[in-house]
Amino acid sequence: MKVSTKILQGTLALLATSQGEKKTVTLRPGQNALTLTTASPVGSVRASLLAAAEEDDIQNCALPAHILTSLAGAATVDVFEIRPGRTATTVSAIAGASNTSLNIIEELDSVLLDPATAPAERTTFSLPLNVLAAAIARVQHAAADPKRNTSLAHTMIQFIITEQGNLITCALDGGRLATVRVGIPDWEGTPVNLLFPQTRALERLLTIAPTATAHVMVANEKILIAAKTDGVATEVVLNTAAVAYPNWQELLKGQGIGKPAIIAGVNLKALRDLFNRAHTICPSLKIGIRIKGKQLAIAAQAETIKHVDAVALDDVKGLEEGADFTMFTSPGSIRDALDAIGAWTDAETVKLGFTEPLKPLIIAVPGYEYSTYIWPMHKEA
């Protein structure tokens, strides 16, 4: 079975996002195609690659994913080949003059959502893959790291499809909240409200199919995302979780987070530099933010170091002349939000919204249905 090395490298990188503890990739040869599958509690990935088959070809088998990935990644030839090994329990991975024997291991139990056998009650829609990936990636920074000792719900991403045909993604770790809203064209379907663990699968899929359309099906409490491009057809399945997720919309309403009392524009790069500089000079878990006139000043203190810095604001509204506004919050949450925004937008400015010192700071990007809320810490005496 011969496949394009470049396509195989990208596909294995995508499959790595769903490796389980056994870290295996299942190979299923077919007519002019090679299907690779991995599965884990987070989700499953299946990719069908165009391939040149031979008469005496490999049979269905499972291989160590990390070794196959390393071999494909190191290959400098255009074609990667997988042949039957010298024994029934091995296969040979060949790249040019390189020939590596791999032991076949126990096959994974991979359960994927099959569009052909999906139940009648399902939600389907299509979006550009880059739009769908962005809707997930832009909120992911606000979900807690699963390795932290935190609530399982706070490590999840919420996936909502409204009756009006809007896709809303949300992540909330208790100290910060990020939301994105995207319209679904030609919407006809059933509303959905699901949770799934953090995933980088769609970002990897974008590197394989940057201009593809994502065909999404939600059924059996799974989210299937299928994309096709030249040489490869890929399906990513996100396993959902049944845990109690905070009602963040009611939370914002209950705290009276509507239109901020103070709104100011600020250069995104300058603001990122301000907080990154503060972290480098004076790492601190708490930082003071003060707005006076057309300036945002910050102050951080750690042991014997005290750091004060400032950045200019544009178009400040809601702050009376001579007045100021002060709040204390986590600089790490702000840095994460600004870094995430800087990664997906070419916008030069962001909008900052302040309501009260003990209510969240709002960061928004003009032209996007995107908001991040950073909860404050208790005000210092």
N, C-alpha and C positions, 0 to 999 in steps of 0.2 A: 504494500500500500504506500504510494508516494503522494506527498502533500507539499504545498508551498511552505517553506521554512518560515517566512515572514508571517503568514496567516496563522500557522501553528503556534508561533511565539506569542502573538497577540491573544489567541484563544486560550492558551494555557495560563497566561497572566490573568485573564478574566475568570477562568475556572478556579484559580487560586483563591478568589474571594469567597468561595463556598466550600473550601476543603473542610472536611470533618476531621475527627481525631485520627482516622486511619490514613488520611492524606493520600487517597487513591484517585486515579482518573480511569474511568471505564471506557474502553474502546469497543465500538460496535461497527465493523465494516459493512458496507452496503454497496449497492450498485453505483459506482463512480462517486462514492461519498464515504467519509469516515466520521462517525458520530462519537463525540467525547462528552462524558457526563461526570459531574461530581455532585455530591449531596451532603448537607449538614443540617443541624437544627436551625440555622439561620435561613437556609434556602438552597435551591438547586440550580444548576446551570447545565444546559445541554446545547451543544454546538455541532452543526453538521458542516463539514468542510468538503469542498470538491477534492476528489482524490482519484488517482489512477490505480485501478485494481489489477491484480494478476491472478492467474488460475489457482496457484497454490498459495493463497493469502492467509493472513492471520484470522483466527476465530475470535469470538467475543472474549475479552479478557480485561483484567484490571491490573494497572501498573502503579508503582510509586510515583505520585504526581511530582514531588519535588525533584526527583532524579530526571524524569522525562523533561521537566521544565528547564533544568540546568543544561541538559544535552541540547535541547532545541535553542536555548538562549546562546549557547557557545558556538553553535553552528555558523559557518561562514559561507555555506553553499546555498543555492536557491531552492534545492529540493531536499526534503527530509524523508527518509524511508523507514518503514517498520515492517520487518519480515518475521516469519516463523523462526524460532530459535532451533538449536541443535537437539533440544529435548522438548517434550510436550509441556514442560513447565516454564519455558523461557521464550522471550522474543528478542529479536535483534533490532537495535535502533542505529541507523546508518546515516551519517552525514559526511559525504565525501570519502576520505580515507579512514574516518573514524567509525568504528563498529563496536557497540557496547551491548552486552548481553544483560537483559533485565529479567528478574524473576517475576512470574505472574503470581499475584496475590489474591486473596479472597475478594470477590466482587462486592461492591457496595450495593445496598438496597436503596436504589434511587427512585423515589416516587415523584413524578412530575405531573403537572396539570396538562392534560391533553385537550387541545381545542376541539378535536373531532368528537370527543366523548363528554364534553362539558355539559352540565345540566342546563335545562332551558332557562332557569332563573340565574342570570348572570349579567354583569355589567361589562360592556365593551366600548372602547373608544380608541381613537388614534391621535397621536401628537407627534411633532418632530422629536426625535430622540434627545436632542440637546435641550429642548424645553423641559421634557420630563425629568431628565437627569439633573438639570439645574434646580427644578422645584424640590428635589430631595437634597441635593448637595448644599443648597443655600441655607437650609435649616439645621443641617447635621451638627454644626459646631455647638449648637445649644443643647444637644443631648448629652447626658452624663456618660462618661467612660464606663463601659460594662465592668471593668476591673475594679472600679471604685466600690466601696461599701455603701451602696445607695439603693434606693427603691428601683425595682425592675422597671416600673412604669416610666421612670425618668431617663432610662436608657433607650426608650423607644421613639419612633417617628410616627406621628399620626397622619393617616392618609384618608382624607375626606373628599367625597364627591357629592356636591349639593344637588338638590332638585333642579336648580337653575343651570346646571352644567358647569360649575366651577370646581376645579381641583384645588384643594387647600392642603398644604403640608405644614406640619408644625412639629417643633421639638421643644421640650421644656425640662430643665433639670432642677427646678426649684428656685434658682437664683437668676435665671435668664430664660427668655422665651423668644423664639424666632418663628415667623410665619410667612408663607408665600401663597399667593393666589394666582391661578392661571385659568383662563377660559378654555373650555373644550369645544372645538368647532363641531357643528352639526350634531349637537348633543341629543341623544335619545337613549335613555337608560334608567337604571335604578340607583337611588342614592346609596352611598357606601360610607362606612366609618370603621376603619381598621387600624391596627397597630402592627408595626414590624420592626425588628432590630436594625440598628445602623448597618449600612452596607455601602461598599465602594464599587459594587458590581457595575452599576450603570456608567460610572466614570471610566472604568476599564472598557466597557462596551463601546463607549464613544470613540476611543482610540482606534477601534476596529472599524466602526461604521459611523464616521463623524457626520454624515449627511443623511442618515437613514431615518425612516419613520418608525416610531414605536407603536406597535399594536398591542393594546392592553386588554386583558380579560381578568375580571375578578369573579371568582366562583369557588365554592368549597372552602371559603376563608383562606384562599391563596390569591396572590397577585402574580399573574403571568405577563411578562413583557417580552414580546417577540420582535426581532429586527433582522432584516435581510440586507446583505450587500454582496458585491461580487465575490464569489468564492466561499461564502460562509453564511449560514442561517443560524441565529442564536436565540435561545429562549432562556430567560432568567426568571426563576420562580422565587418569590419572597414569601416565606412562611410567616403567618401572622400570629399574634399572641393575644390570649384572652386575659388581660389584666385591667384593673381599674385605672383609667387615665384621668388626670385632673381636667375639669371643665374650665379650660383657660379662657374661653370666651366670657363665661359668667364671672370668672375671677377678675378680668379686666373691667367688666361692667360694675362689679361690686366695689372695686377700688376707684371707680369714677375715672377710669382712664379713657377719656374721650379726646377732644382736641386739646393739646398741651397749652398751658398758660403762656409759656415762653418758647418761641421757635427761633432757631438760628441756623444759618448755613455755615459750613466750614470746609476748607479744602481737605479732601480725603487723605492725600499723601502727608500733608502737614500734621493732621491729627494722628495718623498712624505713627509717624516719626516721633511725635510728642510722647505717646504712651510707650513705645518701644525704647526710647531714650531713658524714660523714667525707670523702666524695668531693668535696664542695663546698669544704670547708676545706683539705683536704690530699690531693689526688689522688695515689694511690700504687698501684704494681703488686702490692705485698705488704702484708698487714695481719696483725697479731698478734691472736689471740683468746684470752682467758683467762677461765676459769670458776673462781670461788671463792665458796663458799657459795651464795647465791641471786642471784648477779650475774654477768652476762656483760660483760666489759670488752674494748674494742678499742684498739689503738694503731697509728697510721700515721705515717710519717715521709717527708718529701719535701724535699730540699735543707735550707733553714733552718727548716722548719715541722715541728713535732711535735704530733700531735693525739691526745688520750686521751678516751674517752667510755665510757658504760656504760648498761646497761638491766637491769631487774629480771627474774628468772626465776621460773617457777612449778613446783612439783612436781618438784624436782630429785631424781633417783634415781641411785645408783651412785657418788656422790662422797663419800668418807669425810669426816667432820668435820675441819676444819682443812686438808684437802688442796686442791690446785688442779690445773687442767689447762690446758695452753697448746699452741696450734698456730699455724702461719702458712699463709695461703692467699691466693687472689686475691679481692679485694673485688668486682671486676667480675662474677665468676661468681656470687657470692652475691646481688648486687644484681639481676642478670638473673633469677635464680631467684625471688627475692622479688617482683619486679615482675610476673613471669608468674603467680605464684600469686595475687597481689592482683587480677589482671585477671579471674580466672575463679571465685574463691570468695568467699563471704561469711563464711568462717570467721574468727573473731577471733584465734585462736592457731594456731601451728604447733609441731611437735615437732622438736627438735634432737637428733641422736644422735652421740655421740663414742665412738670405740673406742680409738685410739692417736694420738699427735701426727702420725705419718706414715701414717695411714690416713684415708680420706675422712670428711668431715663429711656427715651425712645430714639432709636436710630433708624432713619428711613432713607431710601435712595430715590431721588426724583426720577419719575418716569417708570418706576417699577412698583408692582403690588407686593412690597416687601417691608417687613418691620421687625426689628429686634428690640426687646424690652429688657433692660438691665435693672434688676431690683437693687435698691439702695441698702446700705448697712445702717445701723443705728447712728443717729447724729451724735457727734462727740460733744462733750460739755465745753 
